[in-house]
Amino acid sequence: MKTSTPASLLAAITMAPRDPILGITEAYNRSTHPAKINLGVGVYYDDQGKVPLLQCVRQAEADLLQHPKPHTYLPIEGLAAYNNAVRRQLFDGTRAFDEQRVITLQTAGGTGALKVGADFLQRFFPDAQVWISDPSWENHAALFEAAGFTVNAYPYYDAARNDLNFPAMLATLEQIPAGDIVLLHACCHNPTGLDLDDSQWQQVLEIITRRRLIPFLDMAYQGFGGSLAEDGKVVQRFADSGLTVFVSSTFSKSFSLYSERIGALSVVSASPDEAARLLSQLKRTIRTNYSSPPGHGAAIVAAVLGSDQLRALWEQELAQMRERITGMRQQLRARLQQHLPARDFSFLTRQAGLFSYTGLQPEQVTRLREEFEIHTLGTGRICVAAVNSGNLDTIATALARVM
């Protein structure tokens, strides 16, 4: 007797939508056009269009190979030398650091830091809601929603002026209920490239303090807007505010160590005793997520930050990356101004970091891809780090044509 095959338990599962950023790379990879250009993914490229291998990383890896160690599990919180180096990098000079009120845990990239922080906050503040900038990195909303939060948006970008909408941002922050979580980009805002100035940050901090909100600072691009100290001063200002502050950070971009997933979650607490209790609970959160982080990238970063010579080399290489991006911004602005002299492209040089919100509409982005094989996000965000001396004129001409 012939028996029928039972229906698959998974038959009703539908195809998930493509990630808006990684989907661009998939489309780019499928293209066979010899002159295709990818402006979508937030990766730093050198002027030859290559992801660099930094000299400081080469030297640190060579030193590590001279002293091989077994590949045992790291502690749940990660490599101690790495955590200490990150904590010092972000908080040295603050009262919180001096009073040993800051804890830092190694995570699987900045995304891992956000995920661990979101899961922890959901456990202890389940009734809170999360507020992110409009627009924000696409994964911000997804991460906090996956943790069980309702995610709202506060105004940030004025599309008509291609600038900050700061009054609307403040007005919304004033209405957020006490105990809610506010996610802020510490520097090099993704995707707009537009950052708050010192006065604006002070106003934001005053509102968050007065309304008893929970600030969560995301810093993925320290050193790409200004110096490490300049880009890090927002974190230090919040650390000295007396608030409980969550900070996610990563070295993926600044060390060009994308595949090593080198992130960290830091929390500024009220006392060393509170810090110890927080650490125990965050370790529990990590244990039920990925148990312990990978070791190789953490060892590289710890070696560089722990060596005066290698750290100086890293800061020099990071400055060169930053200066190249700044130069591309200036040149792209000048080329576009030549093509379209009646339009104002000053926003390109007011923005900072890897990204620019160009003001392109979705139909213009489609034209870029179909007519010029230039791939970028439907929001009009481009990765300025993907612009180089070889493709600058092509990109500028194409942008001017679709505009």
Contacts in CASP RR format, 6 or more apart in sequence:
PFRMAT RR
TARGET T0000
AUTHOR 0000-0000-0000
METHOD contacts of the structure
MODEL  1
MKTSTPASLLAAITMAPRDPILGITEAYNRSTHPAKINLGVGVYYDDQGK
VPLLQCVRQAEADLLQHPKPHTYLPIEGLAAYNNAVRRQLFDGTRAFDEQ
RVITLQTAGGTGALKVGADFLQRFFPDAQVWISDPSWENHAALFEAAGFT
VNAYPYYDAARNDLNFPAMLATLEQIPAGDIVLLHACCHNPTGLDLDDSQ
WQQVLEIITRRRLIPFLDMAYQGFGGSLAEDGKVVQRFADSGLTVFVSST
FSKSFSLYSERIGALSVVSASPDEAARLLSQLKRTIRTNYSSPPGHGAAI
VAAVLGSDQLRALWEQELAQMRERITGMRQQLRARLQQHLPARDFSFLTR
QAGLFSYTGLQPEQVTRLREEFEIHTLGTGRICVAAVNSGNLDTIATALA
RVM
18 26 0 8 1.000
19 138 0 8 1.000
20 138 0 8 1.000
20 377 0 8 1.000
20 378 0 8 1.000
21 40 0 8 1.000
21 41 0 8 1.000
21 42 0 8 1.000
21 138 0 8 1.000
21 377 0 8 1.000
22 41 0 8 1.000
24 38 0 8 1.000
24 40 0 8 1.000
24 41 0 8 1.000
24 375 0 8 1.000
24 376 0 8 1.000
24 377 0 8 1.000
25 38 0 8 1.000
25 40 0 8 1.000
25 41 0 8 1.000
25 375 0 8 1.000
27 369 0 8 1.000
27 375 0 8 1.000
28 36 0 8 1.000
28 38 0 8 1.000
28 375 0 8 1.000
31 373 0 8 1.000
31 375 0 8 1.000
33 373 0 8 1.000
35 373 0 8 1.000
35 394 0 8 1.000
36 373 0 8 1.000
36 374 0 8 1.000
36 375 0 8 1.000
37 372 0 8 1.000
37 373 0 8 1.000
37 374 0 8 1.000
37 375 0 8 1.000
37 386 0 8 1.000
37 391 0 8 1.000
37 394 0 8 1.000
37 395 0 8 1.000
38 375 0 8 1.000
38 376 0 8 1.000
38 386 0 8 1.000
39 374 0 8 1.000
39 375 0 8 1.000
39 376 0 8 1.000
39 382 0 8 1.000
39 383 0 8 1.000
39 386 0 8 1.000
39 387 0 8 1.000
39 395 0 8 1.000
40 375 0 8 1.000
40 376 0 8 1.000
40 377 0 8 1.000
40 381 0 8 1.000
40 382 0 8 1.000
40 383 0 8 1.000
40 386 0 8 1.000
41 383 0 8 1.000
41 386 0 8 1.000
42 253 0 8 1.000
42 354 0 8 1.000
42 355 0 8 1.000
42 383 0 8 1.000
42 385 0 8 1.000
42 386 0 8 1.000
43 51 0 8 1.000
43 253 0 8 1.000
43 258 0 8 1.000
43 383 0 8 1.000
43 385 0 8 1.000
43 386 0 8 1.000
44 51 0 8 1.000
44 52 0 8 1.000
44 224 0 8 1.000
44 253 0 8 1.000
44 256 0 8 1.000
44 321 0 8 1.000
44 325 0 8 1.000
44 354 0 8 1.000
44 385 0 8 1.000
45 51 0 8 1.000
45 52 0 8 1.000
45 385 0 8 1.000
45 386 0 8 1.000
45 388 0 8 1.000
46 52 0 8 1.000
46 324 0 8 1.000
46 388 0 8 1.000
47 324 0 8 1.000
47 388 0 8 1.000
47 389 0 8 1.000
47 390 0 8 1.000
48 388 0 8 1.000
49 386 0 8 1.000
49 388 0 8 1.000
51 256 0 8 1.000
51 258 0 8 1.000
52 256 0 8 1.000
52 317 0 8 1.000
52 321 0 8 1.000
53 256 0 8 1.000
54 255 0 8 1.000
54 256 0 8 1.000
54 314 0 8 1.000
54 317 0 8 1.000
55 313 0 8 1.000
55 317 0 8 1.000
56 255 0 8 1.000
56 304 0 8 1.000
56 310 0 8 1.000
56 311 0 8 1.000
56 313 0 8 1.000
56 314 0 8 1.000
56 317 0 8 1.000
57 255 0 8 1.000
57 256 0 8 1.000
57 257 0 8 1.000
57 300 0 8 1.000
57 304 0 8 1.000
59 310 0 8 1.000
59 313 0 8 1.000
60 299 0 8 1.000
60 300 0 8 1.000
60 303 0 8 1.000
60 304 0 8 1.000
60 307 0 8 1.000
60 310 0 8 1.000
61 300 0 8 1.000
63 303 0 8 1.000
64 299 0 8 1.000
64 300 0 8 1.000
64 303 0 8 1.000
73 291 0 8 1.000
73 292 0 8 1.000
74 106 0 8 1.000
74 292 0 8 1.000
74 293 0 8 1.000
74 294 0 8 1.000
74 295 0 8 1.000
74 298 0 8 1.000
75 292 0 8 1.000
76 105 0 8 1.000
76 283 0 8 1.000
76 286 0 8 1.000
76 287 0 8 1.000
76 291 0 8 1.000
76 292 0 8 1.000
77 83 0 8 1.000
77 105 0 8 1.000
77 106 0 8 1.000
77 279 0 8 1.000
77 282 0 8 1.000
77 283 0 8 1.000
77 286 0 8 1.000
78 105 0 8 1.000
78 106 0 8 1.000
78 292 0 8 1.000
78 293 0 8 1.000
78 295 0 8 1.000
78 298 0 8 1.000
79 106 0 8 1.000
79 293 0 8 1.000
79 295 0 8 1.000
79 298 0 8 1.000
79 299 0 8 1.000
79 302 0 8 1.000
81 298 0 8 1.000
81 299 0 8 1.000
81 302 0 8 1.000
81 306 0 8 1.000
82 106 0 8 1.000
82 262 0 8 1.000
82 264 0 8 1.000
82 298 0 8 1.000
82 299 0 8 1.000
82 301 0 8 1.000
82 302 0 8 1.000
83 104 0 8 1.000
83 105 0 8 1.000
83 106 0 8 1.000
83 264 0 8 1.000
84 104 0 8 1.000
85 301 0 8 1.000
85 302 0 8 1.000
85 305 0 8 1.000
85 306 0 8 1.000
86 104 0 8 1.000
86 106 0 8 1.000
86 249 0 8 1.000
86 263 0 8 1.000
86 264 0 8 1.000
86 266 0 8 1.000
86 301 0 8 1.000
86 305 0 8 1.000
87 97 0 8 1.000
87 102 0 8 1.000
87 103 0 8 1.000
87 104 0 8 1.000
87 266 0 8 1.000
88 97 0 8 1.000
88 305 0 8 1.000
89 228 0 8 1.000
89 305 0 8 1.000
90 104 0 8 1.000
90 219 0 8 1.000
90 232 0 8 1.000
90 235 0 8 1.000
90 236 0 8 1.000
90 239 0 8 1.000
90 247 0 8 1.000
90 249 0 8 1.000
90 266 0 8 1.000
91 97 0 8 1.000
91 102 0 8 1.000
91 235 0 8 1.000
91 236 0 8 1.000
91 239 0 8 1.000
91 266 0 8 1.000
91 268 0 8 1.000
93 236 0 8 1.000
94 102 0 8 1.000
94 236 0 8 1.000
94 239 0 8 1.000
94 240 0 8 1.000
95 239 0 8 1.000
95 240 0 8 1.000
96 102 0 8 1.000
96 239 0 8 1.000
96 240 0 8 1.000
96 242 0 8 1.000
96 268 0 8 1.000
96 269 0 8 1.000
97 239 0 8 1.000
99 271 0 8 1.000
99 272 0 8 1.000
100 272 0 8 1.000
100 275 0 8 1.000
101 268 0 8 1.000
101 269 0 8 1.000
101 270 0 8 1.000
101 271 0 8 1.000
101 272 0 8 1.000
101 274 0 8 1.000
101 275 0 8 1.000
102 239 0 8 1.000
102 266 0 8 1.000
102 267 0 8 1.000
102 268 0 8 1.000
102 269 0 8 1.000
102 275 0 8 1.000
103 266 0 8 1.000
103 267 0 8 1.000
103 269 0 8 1.000
103 275 0 8 1.000
103 278 0 8 1.000
103 279 0 8 1.000
103 282 0 8 1.000
104 264 0 8 1.000
104 265 0 8 1.000
104 266 0 8 1.000
105 116 0 8 1.000
105 264 0 8 1.000
105 265 0 8 1.000
105 266 0 8 1.000
105 279 0 8 1.000
105 282 0 8 1.000
105 283 0 8 1.000
105 286 0 8 1.000
106 262 0 8 1.000
106 263 0 8 1.000
106 264 0 8 1.000
106 293 0 8 1.000
106 298 0 8 1.000
107 113 0 8 1.000
107 115 0 8 1.000
107 116 0 8 1.000
107 248 0 8 1.000
107 263 0 8 1.000
107 264 0 8 1.000
107 265 0 8 1.000
107 286 0 8 1.000
107 293 0 8 1.000
108 261 0 8 1.000
108 263 0 8 1.000
108 290 0 8 1.000
108 293 0 8 1.000
108 294 0 8 1.000
109 250 0 8 1.000
109 252 0 8 1.000
109 261 0 8 1.000
109 262 0 8 1.000
109 263 0 8 1.000
110 218 0 8 1.000
110 220 0 8 1.000
110 248 0 8 1.000
110 249 0 8 1.000
110 250 0 8 1.000
110 252 0 8 1.000
110 263 0 8 1.000
110 264 0 8 1.000
111 139 0 8 1.000
111 143 0 8 1.000
112 248 0 8 1.000
112 261 0 8 1.000
112 263 0 8 1.000
112 265 0 8 1.000
113 248 0 8 1.000
113 249 0 8 1.000
113 250 0 8 1.000
113 263 0 8 1.000
113 264 0 8 1.000
113 265 0 8 1.000
114 139 0 8 1.000
114 140 0 8 1.000
114 143 0 8 1.000
114 144 0 8 1.000
114 216 0 8 1.000
114 218 0 8 1.000
114 248 0 8 1.000
115 143 0 8 1.000
115 146 0 8 1.000
115 147 0 8 1.000
115 289 0 8 1.000
116 265 0 8 1.000
116 282 0 8 1.000
116 285 0 8 1.000
116 286 0 8 1.000
116 289 0 8 1.000
117 216 0 8 1.000
117 246 0 8 1.000
117 248 0 8 1.000
117 265 0 8 1.000
117 282 0 8 1.000
117 285 0 8 1.000
118 130 0 8 1.000
118 143 0 8 1.000
118 144 0 8 1.000
118 146 0 8 1.000
118 147 0 8 1.000
118 149 0 8 1.000
119 147 0 8 1.000
119 285 0 8 1.000
119 289 0 8 1.000
120 281 0 8 1.000
120 282 0 8 1.000
120 285 0 8 1.000
121 128 0 8 1.000
121 147 0 8 1.000
121 149 0 8 1.000
121 181 0 8 1.000
121 214 0 8 1.000
121 216 0 8 1.000
121 246 0 8 1.000
122 147 0 8 1.000
122 148 0 8 1.000
122 149 0 8 1.000
123 281 0 8 1.000
123 285 0 8 1.000
124 281 0 8 1.000
125 179 0 8 1.000
125 181 0 8 1.000
125 214 0 8 1.000
128 149 0 8 1.000
128 179 0 8 1.000
128 180 0 8 1.000
128 181 0 8 1.000
128 214 0 8 1.000
129 149 0 8 1.000
129 150 0 8 1.000
129 151 0 8 1.000
129 152 0 8 1.000
129 177 0 8 1.000
129 180 0 8 1.000
129 181 0 8 1.000
130 144 0 8 1.000
130 149 0 8 1.000
130 150 0 8 1.000
130 151 0 8 1.000
130 152 0 8 1.000
130 180 0 8 1.000
130 181 0 8 1.000
130 182 0 8 1.000
130 183 0 8 1.000
131 151 0 8 1.000
131 152 0 8 1.000
131 153 0 8 1.000
131 154 0 8 1.000
131 172 0 8 1.000
131 173 0 8 1.000
131 176 0 8 1.000
131 180 0 8 1.000
131 181 0 8 1.000
131 182 0 8 1.000
131 183 0 8 1.000
132 140 0 8 1.000
132 141 0 8 1.000
132 144 0 8 1.000
132 151 0 8 1.000
132 152 0 8 1.000
132 153 0 8 1.000
132 154 0 8 1.000
132 183 0 8 1.000
133 153 0 8 1.000
133 154 0 8 1.000
133 156 0 8 1.000
133 157 0 8 1.000
133 169 0 8 1.000
133 183 0 8 1.000
133 184 0 8 1.000
133 185 0 8 1.000
133 189 0 8 1.000
134 153 0 8 1.000
134 154 0 8 1.000
134 155 0 8 1.000
134 156 0 8 1.000
134 157 0 8 1.000
135 156 0 8 1.000
135 157 0 8 1.000
135 191 0 8 1.000
135 192 0 8 1.000
135 357 0 8 1.000
135 379 0 8 1.000
136 153 0 8 1.000
136 156 0 8 1.000
136 183 0 8 1.000
136 185 0 8 1.000
136 190 0 8 1.000
136 191 0 8 1.000
137 190 0 8 1.000
137 191 0 8 1.000
137 218 0 8 1.000
140 151 0 8 1.000
140 183 0 8 1.000
140 218 0 8 1.000
141 151 0 8 1.000
144 151 0 8 1.000
144 181 0 8 1.000
144 183 0 8 1.000
145 151 0 8 1.000
149 181 0 8 1.000
154 169 0 8 1.000
154 172 0 8 1.000
154 173 0 8 1.000
154 176 0 8 1.000
154 182 0 8 1.000
155 165 0 8 1.000
155 168 0 8 1.000
155 169 0 8 1.000
155 171 0 8 1.000
155 172 0 8 1.000
156 164 0 8 1.000
156 165 0 8 1.000
156 169 0 8 1.000
156 189 0 8 1.000
156 192 0 8 1.000
156 194 0 8 1.000
157 163 0 8 1.000
157 164 0 8 1.000
157 165 0 8 1.000
157 192 0 8 1.000
157 194 0 8 1.000
157 357 0 8 1.000
158 164 0 8 1.000
158 165 0 8 1.000
159 359 0 8 1.000
162 347 0 8 1.000
162 357 0 8 1.000
162 359 0 8 1.000
163 194 0 8 1.000
163 347 0 8 1.000
163 350 0 8 1.000
164 194 0 8 1.000
164 196 0 8 1.000
164 200 0 8 1.000
166 196 0 8 1.000
166 200 0 8 1.000
169 204 0 8 1.000
170 203 0 8 1.000
170 204 0 8 1.000
170 207 0 8 1.000
173 182 0 8 1.000
173 204 0 8 1.000
173 207 0 8 1.000
173 208 0 8 1.000
173 211 0 8 1.000
173 213 0 8 1.000
174 207 0 8 1.000
174 211 0 8 1.000
176 182 0 8 1.000
176 211 0 8 1.000
176 213 0 8 1.000
178 211 0 8 1.000
178 212 0 8 1.000
178 213 0 8 1.000
179 212 0 8 1.000
179 213 0 8 1.000
179 214 0 8 1.000
180 213 0 8 1.000
180 214 0 8 1.000
181 213 0 8 1.000
181 214 0 8 1.000
181 215 0 8 1.000
181 216 0 8 1.000
182 208 0 8 1.000
182 213 0 8 1.000
182 214 0 8 1.000
182 215 0 8 1.000
182 216 0 8 1.000
183 216 0 8 1.000
183 218 0 8 1.000
184 204 0 8 1.000
184 215 0 8 1.000
184 216 0 8 1.000
184 217 0 8 1.000
184 218 0 8 1.000
184 234 0 8 1.000
185 195 0 8 1.000
185 217 0 8 1.000
185 218 0 8 1.000
185 219 0 8 1.000
186 217 0 8 1.000
186 218 0 8 1.000
186 219 0 8 1.000
186 222 0 8 1.000
186 231 0 8 1.000
186 232 0 8 1.000
186 234 0 8 1.000
186 235 0 8 1.000
186 247 0 8 1.000
187 195 0 8 1.000
187 219 0 8 1.000
187 221 0 8 1.000
187 222 0 8 1.000
187 223 0 8 1.000
187 224 0 8 1.000
187 225 0 8 1.000
187 226 0 8 1.000
187 231 0 8 1.000
187 232 0 8 1.000
187 234 0 8 1.000
187 352 0 8 1.000
187 353 0 8 1.000
188 195 0 8 1.000
188 220 0 8 1.000
188 221 0 8 1.000
188 223 0 8 1.000
188 224 0 8 1.000
188 225 0 8 1.000
188 231 0 8 1.000
188 352 0 8 1.000
188 353 0 8 1.000
188 354 0 8 1.000
188 355 0 8 1.000
189 195 0 8 1.000
189 355 0 8 1.000
190 220 0 8 1.000
190 221 0 8 1.000
190 354 0 8 1.000
190 355 0 8 1.000
191 355 0 8 1.000
191 357 0 8 1.000
191 377 0 8 1.000
191 379 0 8 1.000
191 381 0 8 1.000
192 351 0 8 1.000
192 355 0 8 1.000
192 356 0 8 1.000
192 357 0 8 1.000
192 381 0 8 1.000
193 351 0 8 1.000
193 352 0 8 1.000
193 353 0 8 1.000
193 355 0 8 1.000
193 356 0 8 1.000
193 357 0 8 1.000
194 347 0 8 1.000
194 350 0 8 1.000
194 351 0 8 1.000
194 357 0 8 1.000
195 225 0 8 1.000
195 352 0 8 1.000
196 204 0 8 1.000
201 234 0 8 1.000
201 237 0 8 1.000
202 237 0 8 1.000
205 237 0 8 1.000
205 238 0 8 1.000
205 241 0 8 1.000
207 213 0 8 1.000
208 215 0 8 1.000
208 243 0 8 1.000
209 241 0 8 1.000
209 242 0 8 1.000
209 243 0 8 1.000
214 243 0 8 1.000
214 244 0 8 1.000
214 246 0 8 1.000
215 238 0 8 1.000
215 243 0 8 1.000
215 245 0 8 1.000
215 246 0 8 1.000
216 245 0 8 1.000
216 246 0 8 1.000
216 247 0 8 1.000
216 248 0 8 1.000
217 234 0 8 1.000
217 235 0 8 1.000
217 238 0 8 1.000
217 245 0 8 1.000
217 246 0 8 1.000
217 247 0 8 1.000
217 248 0 8 1.000
218 247 0 8 1.000
218 248 0 8 1.000
219 231 0 8 1.000
219 232 0 8 1.000
219 235 0 8 1.000
219 247 0 8 1.000
219 248 0 8 1.000
219 249 0 8 1.000
219 250 0 8 1.000
220 248 0 8 1.000
220 249 0 8 1.000
220 250 0 8 1.000
220 252 0 8 1.000
220 253 0 8 1.000
221 231 0 8 1.000
221 253 0 8 1.000
221 254 0 8 1.000
221 353 0 8 1.000
221 354 0 8 1.000
222 228 0 8 1.000
222 231 0 8 1.000
222 232 0 8 1.000
222 249 0 8 1.000
222 254 0 8 1.000
223 230 0 8 1.000
223 231 0 8 1.000
223 254 0 8 1.000
223 318 0 8 1.000
223 322 0 8 1.000
224 231 0 8 1.000
224 253 0 8 1.000
224 254 0 8 1.000
224 318 0 8 1.000
224 321 0 8 1.000
224 322 0 8 1.000
224 325 0 8 1.000
224 352 0 8 1.000
224 353 0 8 1.000
224 354 0 8 1.000
225 231 0 8 1.000
225 322 0 8 1.000
225 352 0 8 1.000
225 353 0 8 1.000
226 322 0 8 1.000
226 352 0 8 1.000
227 319 0 8 1.000
228 315 0 8 1.000
228 318 0 8 1.000
235 245 0 8 1.000
235 247 0 8 1.000
238 245 0 8 1.000
238 247 0 8 1.000
238 268 0 8 1.000
239 245 0 8 1.000
239 268 0 8 1.000
242 268 0 8 1.000
242 270 0 8 1.000
243 268 0 8 1.000
244 267 0 8 1.000
244 268 0 8 1.000
244 269 0 8 1.000
244 270 0 8 1.000
245 267 0 8 1.000
245 268 0 8 1.000
246 265 0 8 1.000
246 266 0 8 1.000
246 267 0 8 1.000
247 265 0 8 1.000
247 266 0 8 1.000
247 267 0 8 1.000
247 268 0 8 1.000
248 263 0 8 1.000
248 264 0 8 1.000
248 265 0 8 1.000
249 263 0 8 1.000
249 264 0 8 1.000
249 266 0 8 1.000
250 262 0 8 1.000
250 263 0 8 1.000
250 264 0 8 1.000
251 257 0 8 1.000
251 262 0 8 1.000
251 263 0 8 1.000
251 301 0 8 1.000
252 258 0 8 1.000
252 260 0 8 1.000
252 261 0 8 1.000
252 262 0 8 1.000
252 263 0 8 1.000
253 354 0 8 1.000
254 314 0 8 1.000
254 318 0 8 1.000
255 262 0 8 1.000
255 300 0 8 1.000
255 301 0 8 1.000
255 304 0 8 1.000
255 314 0 8 1.000
257 297 0 8 1.000
257 300 0 8 1.000
257 301 0 8 1.000
260 294 0 8 1.000
260 296 0 8 1.000
260 297 0 8 1.000
260 298 0 8 1.000
260 300 0 8 1.000
261 293 0 8 1.000
261 294 0 8 1.000
262 297 0 8 1.000
262 298 0 8 1.000
262 300 0 8 1.000
262 301 0 8 1.000
265 282 0 8 1.000
267 275 0 8 1.000
267 278 0 8 1.000
267 282 0 8 1.000
269 275 0 8 1.000
269 278 0 8 1.000
286 292 0 8 1.000
286 293 0 8 1.000
303 310 0 8 1.000
304 310 0 8 1.000
304 311 0 8 1.000
304 313 0 8 1.000
304 314 0 8 1.000
305 311 0 8 1.000
305 314 0 8 1.000
321 385 0 8 1.000
322 353 0 8 1.000
324 385 0 8 1.000
325 353 0 8 1.000
325 354 0 8 1.000
325 384 0 8 1.000
325 385 0 8 1.000
328 384 0 8 1.000
328 385 0 8 1.000
328 387 0 8 1.000
328 388 0 8 1.000
328 392 0 8 1.000
329 348 0 8 1.000
329 349 0 8 1.000
329 351 0 8 1.000
329 356 0 8 1.000
329 384 0 8 1.000
330 348 0 8 1.000
330 349 0 8 1.000
331 392 0 8 1.000
332 345 0 8 1.000
332 348 0 8 1.000
332 384 0 8 1.000
332 387 0 8 1.000
332 392 0 8 1.000
332 395 0 8 1.000
332 396 0 8 1.000
333 345 0 8 1.000
333 346 0 8 1.000
333 348 0 8 1.000
333 349 0 8 1.000
335 392 0 8 1.000
335 393 0 8 1.000
335 396 0 8 1.000
335 397 0 8 1.000
336 343 0 8 1.000
336 345 0 8 1.000
336 348 0 8 1.000
336 396 0 8 1.000
336 399 0 8 1.000
336 400 0 8 1.000
337 343 0 8 1.000
337 345 0 8 1.000
339 396 0 8 1.000
339 397 0 8 1.000
339 400 0 8 1.000
340 400 0 8 1.000
340 403 0 8 1.000
343 403 0 8 1.000
347 356 0 8 1.000
347 357 0 8 1.000
348 356 0 8 1.000
348 384 0 8 1.000
351 357 0 8 1.000
353 384 0 8 1.000
354 383 0 8 1.000
354 384 0 8 1.000
354 385 0 8 1.000
355 381 0 8 1.000
355 382 0 8 1.000
355 383 0 8 1.000
355 384 0 8 1.000
356 381 0 8 1.000
356 382 0 8 1.000
356 384 0 8 1.000
357 379 0 8 1.000
357 380 0 8 1.000
357 381 0 8 1.000
358 380 0 8 1.000
358 381 0 8 1.000
358 382 0 8 1.000
358 399 0 8 1.000
359 380 0 8 1.000
360 368 0 8 1.000
360 376 0 8 1.000
360 378 0 8 1.000
360 380 0 8 1.000
360 399 0 8 1.000
360 402 0 8 1.000
360 403 0 8 1.000
361 380 0 8 1.000
362 378 0 8 1.000
364 380 0 8 1.000
364 402 0 8 1.000
364 403 0 8 1.000
365 376 0 8 1.000
365 377 0 8 1.000
365 378 0 8 1.000
365 380 0 8 1.000
367 401 0 8 1.000
367 402 0 8 1.000
368 374 0 8 1.000
368 375 0 8 1.000
368 376 0 8 1.000
368 398 0 8 1.000
368 399 0 8 1.000
368 402 0 8 1.000
369 375 0 8 1.000
369 376 0 8 1.000
371 398 0 8 1.000
371 401 0 8 1.000
371 402 0 8 1.000
372 394 0 8 1.000
372 398 0 8 1.000
372 401 0 8 1.000
372 402 0 8 1.000
374 394 0 8 1.000
374 395 0 8 1.000
374 398 0 8 1.000
376 382 0 8 1.000
376 383 0 8 1.000
387 395 0 8 1.000
END
